[in-house]
Amino acid sequence: MYIKLNNNQIEQYPYSIDKLKQDNAGTSFPDVIAETLLNEFNVYKVKATTPPEHNFAKNILEDTPINTNGEWTQTWKVTDKPLEEVENLKENFRAAAYQEEADPLFFKWQRGETTKQEWLDKVLEIKSRW
């Protein structure tokens, strides 16, 4: 993962070795391009970072890399999803949980393979979770 600068300003991110070769079609590059050579073309490596932990109520998007002490680092932007979208997601997760977790217990109870209370406990657990 690379970044291309122009006059110390970000020109393009993300940037790739293929794009570097396209932009400099008249230049012959070695198979493995040293970082010092990349820097001569104002191309710099960006250190990958782990995105924040997923949360269904948040949008997690890659943001503009930052330069700290000469090293470019990937950053992330976390924003709240709209309340209506969060409520719709909760309803979808709740419906899926009923289908995947509670419904099988209901049918087992109907066949005498489990207790009604086990099924009702699962329904309550899903309600409290979502």
Accessible surface in RSA format (square Angstrom, percent):
REM  Atomic radii and reference values for relative SASA: ProtOr
REM  Chains: A
REM  Algorithm: Lee & Richards
REM  Probe-radius: 1.40
REM  Slices: 20
REM RES _ NUM      All-atoms   Total-Side   Main-Chain    Non-polar    All polar
REM                ABS   REL    ABS   REL    ABS   REL    ABS   REL    ABS   REL
RES MET A   1    80.50  41.7  39.31  26.0  41.19  98.1  38.07  32.4  42.44  56.2
RES TYR A   2    40.40  18.9  40.40  23.0   0.00   0.0  12.98   9.8  27.41  33.8
RES ILE A   3     0.00   0.0   0.00   0.0   0.00   0.0   0.00   0.0   0.00   0.0
RES LYS A   4    30.38  14.8  30.38  18.6   0.00   0.0   7.65   6.9  22.73  24.2
RES LEU A   5    14.69   8.2  13.79   9.9   0.90   2.3  13.79   9.7   0.90   2.4
RES ASN A   6    77.88  53.7  73.89  71.4   3.99   9.6   9.83  23.7  68.05  65.8
RES ASN A   7   132.73  91.5 105.44 101.9  27.29  65.7  34.00  81.8  98.73  95.4
RES ASN A   8   133.76  92.2 111.47 107.7  22.29  53.7  22.47  54.1 111.29 107.6
RES GLN A   9   125.17  70.0 123.29  90.1   1.88   4.5  44.23  94.1  80.94  61.4
RES ILE A  10    69.13  39.3  41.01  30.6  28.12  67.8  41.01  29.5  28.12  76.3
RES GLU A  11    93.67  53.8  59.24  44.8  34.43  82.0  31.09  60.1  62.58  51.1
RES GLN A  12    66.98  37.5  62.52  45.7   4.46  10.6  23.26  49.5  43.72  33.2
RES TYR A  13    46.49  21.7  17.46   9.9  29.02  75.5  17.21  12.9  29.28  36.1
RES PRO A  14    92.32  67.3  84.90  77.4   7.42  27.0  85.15  70.3   7.18  44.6
RES TYR A  15     7.14   3.3   0.49   0.3   6.65  17.3   3.20   2.4   3.94   4.9
RES SER A  16    50.97  43.1  48.77  65.1   2.20   5.1  41.14  87.6   9.84  13.8
RES ILE A  17    43.74  24.9  41.64  31.0   2.10   5.1  41.64  30.0   2.10   5.7
RES ASP A  18    99.42  69.6  96.24  95.8   3.17   7.5  22.06  51.9  77.36  77.2
RES LYS A  19    68.51  33.4  67.37  41.3   1.15   2.7  32.90  29.6  35.62  37.9
RES LEU A  20     0.30   0.2   0.30   0.2   0.00   0.0   0.30   0.2   0.00   0.0
RES LYS A  21    84.95  41.4  79.32  48.7   5.64  13.4  40.93  36.8  44.03  46.9
RES GLN A  22   128.91  72.1 104.12  76.1  24.80  59.0  43.49  92.6  85.43  64.8
RES ASP A  23    68.72  48.1  33.77  33.6  34.96  82.7  22.49  52.9  46.23  46.1
RES ASN A  24    36.07  24.9  29.38  28.4   6.70  16.1   6.92  16.7  29.15  28.2
RES ALA A  25    91.97  84.6  57.75  89.1  34.21  77.8  62.55  88.1  29.41  77.9
RES GLY A  26    86.39 106.5   0.00   N/A  86.39 106.5  44.13 121.1  42.26  94.7
RES THR A  27    59.30  42.2  41.96  42.5  17.34  41.3  27.02  36.3  32.28  48.8
RES SER A  28   111.89  94.5  79.76 106.4  32.13  74.0  51.74 110.2  60.15  84.3
RES PHE A  29    27.65  13.8   2.45   1.5  25.20  65.6   3.34   2.0  24.31  69.6
RES PRO A  30    67.66  49.3  54.26  49.5  13.41  48.7  66.72  55.1   0.94   5.9
RES ASP A  31   146.67 102.7 114.04 113.5  32.63  77.1  34.27  80.7 112.39 112.1
RES VAL A  32   131.29  86.4 115.82 104.9  15.47  37.3 118.80 103.2  12.48  33.9
RES ILE A  33    22.51  12.8   3.61   2.7  18.90  45.6   3.61   2.6  18.90  51.3
RES ALA A  34    57.50  52.9  46.76  72.2  10.74  24.4  55.88  78.7   1.61   4.3
RES GLU A  35    99.26  57.0  91.04  68.9   8.22  19.6  27.13  52.5  72.13  58.9
RES THR A  36   101.89  72.5  97.87  99.2   4.02   9.6  80.43 108.0  21.46  32.4
RES LEU A  37    47.75  26.6  47.25  33.8   0.50   1.3  47.72  33.5   0.04   0.1
RES LEU A  38     5.81   3.2   5.52   3.9   0.29   0.7   5.81   4.1   0.00   0.0
RES ASN A  39    46.63  32.2  40.11  38.8   6.52  15.7  16.43  39.5  30.20  29.2
RES GLU A  40   132.72  76.2  97.11  73.5  35.61  84.8  44.23  85.6  88.49  72.2
RES PHE A  41    47.45  23.7  42.28  26.2   5.17  13.5  47.42  28.8   0.03   0.1
RES ASN A  42    65.03  44.8  65.03  62.8   0.00   0.0   1.29   3.1  63.74  61.6
RES VAL A  43     0.13   0.1   0.13   0.1   0.00   0.0   0.13   0.1   0.00   0.0
RES TYR A  44    58.56  27.3  58.47  33.3   0.09   0.2  33.12  24.9  25.45  31.4
RES LYS A  45   114.34  55.8 105.66  64.8   8.68  20.7  56.60  50.9  57.73  61.5
RES VAL A  46     4.16   2.7   0.00   0.0   4.16  10.0   0.00   0.0   4.16  11.3
RES LYS A  47   114.40  55.8 107.03  65.7   7.37  17.6  60.86  54.8  53.54  57.0
RES ALA A  48    66.39  61.0  46.91  72.4  19.48  44.3  47.06  66.3  19.33  51.2
RES THR A  49    45.31  32.2  30.35  30.8  14.96  35.7  38.62  51.9   6.69  10.1
RES THR A  50   123.33  87.7 100.26 101.6  23.07  55.0  66.35  89.1  56.98  86.1
RES PRO A  51    63.55  46.3  55.71  50.8   7.83  28.5  55.71  46.0   7.83  48.7
RES PRO A  52    54.89  40.0  36.72  33.5  18.17  66.1  49.02  40.5   5.87  36.5
RES GLU A  53   161.68  92.8 135.85 102.8  25.83  61.5  58.96 114.0 102.72  83.9
RES HIS A  54   139.74  76.4 118.61  82.4  21.13  54.0  82.23  84.7  57.51  66.9
RES ASN A  55    64.63  44.6  59.08  57.1   5.55  13.4  16.98  40.9  47.65  46.1
RES PHE A  56    47.87  23.9  45.22  28.0   2.65   6.9  45.94  27.9   1.93   5.5
RES ALA A  57    27.36  25.2  25.94  40.0   1.42   3.2  25.94  36.5   1.42   3.8
RES LYS A  58    69.94  34.1  65.94  40.5   4.00   9.5  30.80  27.7  39.14  41.7
RES ASN A  59    47.07  32.5  43.92  42.4   3.15   7.6   8.22  19.8  38.85  37.5
RES ILE A  60    41.99  23.9  16.53  12.3  25.46  61.4  16.53  11.9  25.46  69.1
RES LEU A  61   111.14  61.9 109.14  78.1   2.01   5.0 111.14  78.1   0.00   0.0
RES GLU A  62    77.74  44.6  48.44  36.6  29.31  69.8  17.15  33.2  60.59  49.5
RES ASP A  63    60.78  42.6  53.88  53.6   6.90  16.3   5.94  14.0  54.84  54.7
RES THR A  64    74.71  53.1  67.67  68.6   7.04  16.8  38.67  51.9  36.05  54.5
RES PRO A  65     4.36   3.2   0.07   0.1   4.29  15.6   0.07   0.1   4.29  26.7
RES ILE A  66    93.91  53.4  90.94  67.7   2.97   7.2  93.91  67.6   0.00   0.0
RES ASN A  67    75.10  51.8  43.74  42.3  31.36  75.5  15.88  38.2  59.22  57.2
RES THR A  68    73.44  52.2  67.03  68.0   6.41  15.3  59.97  80.5  13.47  20.4
RES ASN A  69   154.93 106.8 107.73 104.1  47.20 113.7  41.61 100.2 113.32 109.5
RES GLY A  70    68.01  83.9   0.00   N/A  68.01  83.9  31.71  87.0  36.30  81.3
RES GLU A  71    91.47  52.5  87.80  66.4   3.67   8.7  30.48  58.9  60.99  49.8
RES TRP A  72    26.67  10.7  25.62  12.4   1.05   2.5  23.11  12.3   3.57   5.8
RES THR A  73    28.94  20.6  28.94  29.3   0.00   0.0  22.01  29.6   6.93  10.5
RES GLN A  74    16.46   9.2  13.52   9.9   2.94   7.0   0.00   0.0  16.46  12.5
RES THR A  75    28.76  20.5  26.09  26.5   2.67   6.4  27.47  36.9   1.29   2.0
RES TRP A  76    70.60  28.3  43.00  20.8  27.60  64.8  43.00  22.9  27.60  44.8
RES LYS A  77   108.29  52.8 103.67  63.6   4.63  11.0  50.39  45.4  57.90  61.7
RES VAL A  78    69.03  45.4  41.40  37.5  27.63  66.6  41.40  36.0  27.63  74.9
RES THR A  79    53.20  37.8  47.87  48.5   5.34  12.7  45.91  61.7   7.29  11.0
RES ASP A  80   100.94  70.7  79.26  78.9  21.68  51.3  28.08  66.1  72.87  72.7
RES LYS A  81    36.27  17.7  27.86  17.1   8.40  20.0   5.70   5.1  30.57  32.6
RES PRO A  82    83.55  60.9  71.21  64.9  12.34  44.9  83.39  68.9   0.16   1.0
RES LEU A  83   134.78  75.1 124.88  89.3   9.90  24.9 126.54  88.9   8.24  22.2
RES GLU A  84   134.07  77.0 125.76  95.1   8.32  19.8  47.48  91.8  86.59  70.7
RES GLU A  85    72.89  41.8  69.15  52.3   3.75   8.9  29.51  57.1  43.38  35.4
RES VAL A  86    13.90   9.1  13.90  12.6   0.00   0.0  13.90  12.1   0.00   0.0
RES GLU A  87    83.74  48.1  79.54  60.2   4.20  10.0  38.07  73.6  45.67  37.3
RES ASN A  88    84.00  57.9  82.08  79.3   1.92   4.6  19.98  48.1  64.02  61.9
RES LEU A  89    43.35  24.1  43.35  31.0   0.00   0.0  43.35  30.4   0.00   0.0
RES LYS A  90    64.28  31.4  64.28  39.4   0.00   0.0  18.33  16.5  45.96  49.0
RES GLU A  91    89.67  51.5  89.50  67.7   0.17   0.4  46.16  89.3  43.51  35.5
RES ASN A  92    93.27  64.3  86.22  83.3   7.04  17.0  22.40  53.9  70.87  68.5
RES PHE A  93    75.53  37.8  72.61  45.0   2.92   7.6  73.19  44.4   2.34   6.7
RES ARG A  94    59.04  24.8  59.04  30.1   0.00   0.0  14.24  19.5  44.80  27.2
RES ALA A  95    52.80  48.5  44.75  69.1   8.05  18.3  48.57  68.4   4.23  11.2
RES ALA A  96    39.37  36.2  35.57  54.9   3.80   8.6  38.59  54.3   0.78   2.1
RES ALA A  97     5.98   5.5   2.93   4.5   3.06   7.0   5.56   7.8   0.42   1.1
RES TYR A  98    54.59  25.5  54.59  31.1   0.00   0.0  50.63  38.0   3.96   4.9
RES GLN A  99   126.45  70.7 118.91  86.9   7.54  17.9  28.07  59.7  98.38  74.6
RES GLU A 100   128.17  73.6 103.74  78.5  24.44  58.2  39.51  76.4  88.67  72.4
RES GLU A 101    52.88  30.4  43.86  33.2   9.02  21.5  29.02  56.1  23.86  19.5
RES ALA A 102     1.77   1.6   1.77   2.7   0.00   0.0   1.77   2.5   0.00   0.0
RES ASP A 103    58.12  40.7  57.97  57.7   0.15   0.3   9.64  22.7  48.48  48.3
RES PRO A 104    58.82  42.9  50.58  46.1   8.24  29.9  57.72  47.7   1.10   6.9
RES LEU A 105    26.22  14.6  26.22  18.8   0.00   0.0  26.22  18.4   0.00   0.0
RES PHE A 106    61.52  30.8  61.52  38.1   0.00   0.0  61.52  37.3   0.00   0.0
RES PHE A 107   110.10  55.1 109.86  68.0   0.24   0.6 109.99  66.7   0.11   0.3
RES LYS A 108    87.67  42.8  87.67  53.8   0.00   0.0  33.80  30.4  53.88  57.4
RES TRP A 109    71.94  28.9  65.04  31.5   6.89  16.2  45.64  24.3  26.30  42.7
RES GLN A 110   104.66  58.5  69.60  50.9  35.06  83.5  21.79  46.4  82.87  62.9
RES ARG A 111   145.75  61.2 111.37  56.8  34.38  81.9  68.59  93.7  77.16  46.8
RES GLY A 112    65.72  81.1   0.00   N/A  65.72  81.1  31.36  86.1  34.36  77.0
RES GLU A 113   106.90  61.4  69.80  52.8  37.10  88.3  39.65  76.7  67.26  54.9
RES THR A 114    25.32  18.0   6.27   6.4  19.06  45.4  16.22  21.8   9.10  13.8
RES THR A 115    85.00  60.5  80.63  81.7   4.36  10.4  78.46 105.4   6.54   9.9
RES LYS A 116   100.98  49.3  97.08  59.6   3.90   9.3  41.91  37.7  59.07  62.9
RES GLN A 117   101.85  57.0  99.47  72.7   2.37   5.6  48.66 103.6  53.19  40.3
RES GLU A 118    84.02  48.2  78.30  59.2   5.72  13.6  30.91  59.8  53.12  43.4
RES TRP A 119    49.98  20.1  49.98  24.2   0.00   0.0  46.76  24.9   3.22   5.2
RES LEU A 120    62.42  34.8  62.11  44.4   0.31   0.8  62.11  43.6   0.31   0.8
RES ASP A 121    72.19  50.6  66.18  65.9   6.01  14.2  27.50  64.7  44.69  44.6
RES LYS A 122    58.47  28.5  55.49  34.0   2.98   7.1  24.98  22.5  33.49  35.7
RES VAL A 123    27.04  17.8  27.04  24.5   0.00   0.0  27.04  23.5   0.00   0.0
RES LEU A 124   109.08  60.7 106.07  75.9   3.01   7.6 106.08  74.5   3.00   8.1
RES GLU A 125    68.30  39.2  62.96  47.6   5.34  12.7  50.10  96.9  18.21  14.9
RES ILE A 126     0.00   0.0   0.00   0.0   0.00   0.0   0.00   0.0   0.00   0.0
RES LYS A 127   120.59  58.8 105.63  64.8  14.97  35.6  56.11  50.5  64.48  68.7
RES SER A 128    98.71  83.4  57.82  77.2  40.89  94.2  53.64 114.2  45.07  63.1
RES ARG A 129   103.63  43.5  72.39  36.9  31.24  74.4  56.16  76.8  47.47  28.8
RES TRP A 130    63.46  25.5  42.98  20.8  20.48  48.1  55.70  29.7   7.76  12.6
END  Absolute sums over single chains surface
CHAIN  1 A     9234.9       7640.8       1594.1       4907.5       4327.4
END  Absolute sums over all chains
TOTAL          9234.9       7640.8       1594.1       4907.5       4327.4
